[in-house]
């Protein structure tokens, strides 16, 4: 079994070098050490992360919008292409369910709008620990329902792509499963783009150790984000498909691209998910990048370019279809 091509193998050395300096550019940890109180540790991570995000340059393609949902007003960040739109992409940002906002994906979402002519709708869902499960999945479903009930028509379409990174990939998959099971509307999702996602809240082997190399994540951070997202839950509750979607019935899902690096603490989440999807005949492509850590797309490299090109080809295929 080969998980990547000769072309990817040829650019592997650069990624290995990048991992060697990960400790110096740690976006998630940002120097926050272990603390006895997880809420204090979460607050420290959030303060450092928000300071980093505040330096992101604002895209001229973006505008803020608020919509009314059954749970109250929900903030969205909408990116519109300069020319004629070719589709809609519903996006969920990462950050372990307790960090971040749509602004952290400003550059990549603007690129989706510019490169593919997509209207990108990024959801500012509620964050843990103030708003634990099911707040974030509920907000994401509310945004998807708003699109299905009229938002898509406003943009000139009746179907959409759905995707996200890290915890955002989890929310994208959970949203798709809810659209299938609760609204019988999975036929209106053109595809799922799941980038280095977390799909098992109880933890896959890589979450607890990986290969021991540098990564933006750590075993401690993986457990912290799950504890904040699902406080008071035991392993049985965390096994539920709405929390750990890798345990769901994965049949009948749309075309899906699953992307992950072998240096990622969430590697096994993607490998297991892709294998289970393939076993149910759901159309899935697995893109594995050797030595790439969690969040490798944040750093300029040949591997990042290779991922961007593969993702672009997948999106174009969905739009053409």
C-alpha positions as CSV (number, residue, x, y, z in Angstrom):
1,X,0.0,0.0,0.0
2,X,1.3,3.4,-1.0
3,X,-0.2,6.5,0.7
4,X,1.7,9.1,-1.4
5,X,3.2,9.5,-4.8
6,X,6.9,9.7,-5.9
7,X,6.3,13.4,-6.4
8,X,5.3,13.8,-2.8
9,X,8.2,11.7,-1.6
10,X,10.6,14.0,-3.5
11,X,9.6,17.0,-1.4
12,X,9.5,15.2,1.9
13,X,12.9,16.4,3.1
14,X,11.7,20.0,3.2
15,X,8.8,19.1,5.5
16,X,11.1,17.1,7.8
17,X,13.2,20.3,8.1
18,X,10.2,22.4,8.9
19,X,9.1,20.0,11.7
20,X,12.5,20.5,13.3
21,X,11.7,24.1,14.0
22,X,8.1,23.6,15.0
23,X,8.8,24.5,18.6
24,X,9.8,28.0,17.5
25,X,6.6,28.6,15.6
26,X,4.1,26.9,17.8
27,X,0.8,28.6,16.9
28,X,-1.5,26.6,19.2
29,X,0.7,26.4,22.4
30,X,2.3,29.8,22.0
31,X,4.5,29.2,25.0
32,X,1.6,28.2,27.3
33,X,2.7,25.6,29.9
34,X,0.8,23.0,31.8
35,X,-1.5,24.4,34.5
36,X,-3.3,22.7,37.4
37,X,-6.6,24.4,36.5
38,X,-7.7,23.5,32.9
39,X,-9.9,26.5,32.7
40,X,-6.9,28.8,33.4
41,X,-4.9,26.9,30.9
42,X,-7.6,27.3,28.3
43,X,-7.8,31.0,29.0
44,X,-4.1,31.4,28.5
45,X,-4.2,29.5,25.2
46,X,-7.1,31.7,24.1
47,X,-5.4,35.0,25.0
48,X,-2.2,34.0,23.1
49,X,-4.2,32.6,20.1
50,X,-6.4,35.7,19.9
51,X,-3.3,37.9,19.9
52,X,-1.9,36.0,17.0
53,X,-5.2,36.1,15.1
54,X,-5.5,39.9,15.6
55,X,-2.5,40.4,13.3
56,X,-4.2,38.7,10.3
57,X,-4.8,41.0,7.4
58,X,-8.4,41.7,6.5
59,X,-9.5,40.5,3.1
60,X,-11.4,42.9,0.9
61,X,-13.6,40.0,-0.2
62,X,-15.0,39.5,3.4
63,X,-18.0,40.9,5.1
64,X,-19.6,40.2,8.5
65,X,-23.2,39.1,8.7
66,X,-25.7,38.0,11.3
67,X,-28.5,35.6,10.8
68,X,-31.5,34.6,13.0
69,X,-31.6,31.0,14.1
70,X,-33.7,29.1,16.6
71,X,-30.8,29.4,19.1
72,X,-30.5,33.2,18.6
73,X,-28.4,35.4,16.3
74,X,-25.4,33.8,14.7
75,X,-22.4,35.6,13.2
76,X,-21.0,34.6,9.8
77,X,-18.1,35.9,7.8
78,X,-18.9,35.8,4.1
79,X,-16.3,35.9,1.3
80,X,-17.7,36.8,-2.1
81,X,-15.6,36.3,-5.3
82,X,-14.9,39.3,-7.5
83,X,-16.5,37.7,-10.5
84,X,-19.5,35.4,-11.0
85,X,-19.9,32.9,-8.2
86,X,-19.6,29.2,-9.1
87,X,-20.8,27.7,-5.8
88,X,-21.1,28.0,-2.0
89,X,-18.7,26.6,0.6
90,X,-19.8,26.3,4.2
91,X,-16.7,26.5,6.4
92,X,-16.0,25.8,10.0
93,X,-12.7,27.0,11.6
94,X,-10.4,24.9,13.8
95,X,-9.1,25.7,17.3
96,X,-10.0,22.6,19.3
97,X,-13.6,23.8,19.9
98,X,-12.4,26.4,22.3
99,X,-10.2,28.7,20.3
100,X,-10.5,30.9,17.2
101,X,-13.0,32.5,14.9
102,X,-13.5,32.8,11.2
103,X,-10.8,35.4,11.1
104,X,-8.1,32.7,11.7
105,X,-9.0,31.3,8.2
106,X,-9.2,34.7,6.5
107,X,-6.4,34.0,4.0
108,X,-7.4,30.5,3.0
109,X,-11.1,31.4,2.7
110,X,-10.3,34.4,0.6
111,X,-8.2,32.1,-1.6
112,X,-11.1,29.7,-2.0
113,X,-13.3,32.7,-3.1
114,X,-10.7,34.0,-5.5
115,X,-9.3,30.7,-6.9
116,X,-12.6,28.9,-7.4
117,X,-15.3,31.6,-7.5
118,X,-16.9,30.3,-4.3
119,X,-19.1,32.2,-1.9
120,X,-17.5,31.1,1.4
121,X,-19.7,31.2,4.5
122,X,-17.6,30.8,7.7
123,X,-19.5,30.2,10.9
124,X,-18.5,32.0,14.2
125,X,-19.9,29.1,16.3
126,X,-20.0,29.2,20.1
127,X,-16.9,28.0,21.9
128,X,-16.2,25.8,24.9
129,X,-15.8,25.9,27.8
130,X,-18.4,28.6,28.1
131,X,-20.5,26.7,25.6
132,X,-19.7,23.0,25.5
133,X,-21.2,20.3,23.4
134,X,-23.7,20.5,21.7
135,X,-23.5,24.3,21.3
136,X,-21.0,24.3,18.4
137,X,-22.6,21.5,16.4
138,X,-26.0,23.1,16.9
139,X,-24.7,26.5,15.6
140,X,-23.1,24.7,12.6
141,X,-26.4,22.9,11.8
142,X,-28.3,26.2,12.2
143,X,-26.0,27.8,9.6
144,X,-26.4,24.9,7.2
145,X,-30.2,25.0,7.7
146,X,-30.2,28.8,7.0
147,X,-28.4,28.1,3.7
148,X,-30.8,25.3,2.7
149,X,-33.9,27.4,3.6
150,X,-32.9,30.4,1.5
151,X,-29.3,31.4,1.9
152,X,-28.2,29.2,-1.0
153,X,-30.9,30.7,-3.3
154,X,-29.8,34.2,-2.3
155,X,-26.4,33.3,-3.6
156,X,-27.8,31.7,-6.7
157,X,-27.4,28.0,-5.9
158,X,-29.2,25.0,-4.3
159,X,-26.3,22.9,-3.2
160,X,-23.1,23.5,-1.2
161,X,-19.7,22.2,-0.3
162,X,-18.9,21.8,3.4
163,X,-15.5,21.7,5.0
164,X,-13.2,22.7,7.8
165,X,-9.9,22.1,9.5
166,X,-9.1,20.2,12.7
167,X,-12.1,20.7,15.1
168,X,-13.7,22.4,12.1
169,X,-13.4,19.1,10.1
170,X,-15.2,17.4,13.0
171,X,-18.0,19.9,12.9
172,X,-18.2,19.6,9.1
173,X,-18.7,15.8,9.3
174,X,-21.1,16.0,12.2
175,X,-23.1,18.6,10.3
176,X,-23.3,16.4,7.2
177,X,-24.5,13.5,9.4
178,X,-27.1,15.6,10.9
179,X,-28.2,16.9,7.5
180,X,-28.5,13.2,6.4
181,X,-30.2,11.9,9.5
182,X,-32.3,14.8,10.8
183,X,-33.2,16.7,7.7
184,X,-32.9,14.1,4.9
185,X,-30.9,16.8,3.0
186,X,-27.5,15.2,2.4
187,X,-28.3,15.3,-1.4
188,X,-27.7,19.1,-1.2
189,X,-24.1,18.7,-0.1
190,X,-21.8,18.4,-3.1
191,X,-18.8,17.3,-1.1
192,X,-17.0,17.2,2.3
193,X,-13.5,18.7,2.6
194,X,-12.0,17.3,5.9
195,X,-8.5,18.7,6.7
196,X,-6.5,17.1,9.5
197,X,-9.7,16.5,11.5
198,X,-10.4,15.1,15.0
199,X,-13.1,12.4,14.7
200,X,-12.7,10.3,17.9
201,X,-13.2,12.1,21.2
202,X,-12.0,9.1,23.2
203,X,-8.6,9.3,21.4
204,X,-7.0,7.3,18.6
205,X,-3.4,6.0,19.2
206,X,-1.8,8.9,17.5
207,X,-3.5,11.4,19.8
208,X,-1.7,9.9,22.7
209,X,1.8,9.8,21.2
210,X,2.2,10.0,17.4
211,X,5.8,9.5,16.5
212,X,7.2,11.7,19.2
213,X,8.2,14.4,16.8
214,X,7.4,18.1,17.0
215,X,3.7,19.1,16.2
216,X,1.4,22.0,16.9
217,X,-0.6,19.5,19.0
218,X,0.4,17.4,21.9
219,X,-1.3,14.5,23.8
220,X,-2.1,17.0,26.6
221,X,-3.6,19.5,24.3
222,X,-5.7,16.8,22.6
223,X,-7.2,15.8,26.0
224,X,-7.6,19.4,27.1
225,X,-9.7,20.3,24.1
226,X,-11.9,17.2,24.4
227,X,-12.4,17.8,28.2
228,X,-13.4,21.4,27.5
229,X,-15.8,20.4,24.7
230,X,-17.4,17.5,26.5
231,X,-17.2,18.2,30.3
232,X,-18.7,15.5,32.5
233,X,-18.9,13.0,29.7
234,X,-17.6,9.5,30.1
235,X,-16.1,7.3,27.4
236,X,-19.5,5.8,26.5
237,X,-21.1,9.3,25.9
238,X,-18.0,10.4,24.0
239,X,-18.4,7.3,21.7
240,X,-21.8,8.6,20.4
241,X,-21.6,9.4,16.7
242,X,-22.6,13.0,17.3
243,X,-19.5,13.5,19.4
244,X,-17.2,11.0,17.7
245,X,-18.4,10.8,14.1
246,X,-15.9,8.1,13.2
247,X,-18.3,5.8,15.0
248,X,-21.3,6.8,12.8
249,X,-22.9,4.9,10.0
250,X,-20.9,6.5,7.2
251,X,-22.9,5.2,4.3
252,X,-24.6,7.6,1.9
253,X,-22.2,10.5,2.3
254,X,-21.1,12.7,-0.6
255,X,-17.7,12.7,-2.2
256,X,-15.1,13.4,0.6
257,X,-11.5,14.5,0.6
258,X,-9.7,13.5,3.8
259,X,-6.2,15.2,4.2
260,X,-3.6,14.6,7.0
261,X,0.1,14.5,7.6
262,X,2.0,11.6,9.2
263,X,3.5,14.0,11.8
264,X,0.0,15.0,13.0
265,X,-1.3,13.8,16.4
266,X,-4.7,13.4,14.6
267,X,-3.2,11.1,11.9
268,X,-5.1,8.0,13.0
269,X,-8.4,9.8,13.1
270,X,-8.2,10.5,9.4
271,X,-6.9,7.0,8.5
272,X,-9.6,5.3,10.4
273,X,-12.4,7.6,9.0
274,X,-11.3,7.2,5.4
275,X,-11.1,3.4,5.7
276,X,-14.5,3.1,7.3
277,X,-16.0,5.4,4.6
278,X,-14.5,3.3,1.9
279,X,-15.9,0.1,3.5
280,X,-19.4,1.6,3.2
281,X,-18.9,2.6,-0.4
282,X,-19.0,6.3,0.4
283,X,-16.8,8.0,-2.2
284,X,-13.6,9.1,-0.4
285,X,-10.1,10.3,-1.4
286,X,-7.4,10.1,1.3
287,X,-4.4,12.5,0.9
288,X,-1.5,11.7,3.2
289,X,1.5,14.0,3.5
290,X,4.7,12.4,4.9
291,X,6.3,14.2,7.9
292,X,3.7,17.0,7.8
293,X,2.5,18.1,11.3
294,X,-0.9,19.4,12.3
295,X,-1.6,22.7,10.7
296,X,1.2,22.3,8.1
297,X,-0.9,24.3,5.6
298,X,-0.1,27.4,7.7
299,X,3.6,27.3,6.7
300,X,4.9,28.0,3.1
301,X,6.4,24.8,1.7
302,X,6.3,22.6,-1.3
303,X,4.1,20.2,0.7
304,X,1.6,23.0,1.4
305,X,1.5,23.8,-2.3
306,X,1.0,20.1,-3.1
307,X,-1.9,19.9,-0.7
308,X,-3.4,23.2,-2.1
309,X,-3.2,21.8,-5.7
310,X,-4.8,18.5,-4.7
311,X,-7.6,20.2,-2.8
312,X,-8.1,22.6,-5.7
313,X,-8.5,19.7,-8.2
314,X,-11.0,18.0,-5.9
315,X,-13.0,21.2,-5.5
316,X,-13.0,21.8,-9.3
317,X,-14.2,18.3,-9.9
318,X,-17.1,18.9,-7.5
319,X,-18.0,22.2,-9.2
320,X,-17.8,20.6,-12.6
321,X,-20.1,17.8,-11.5
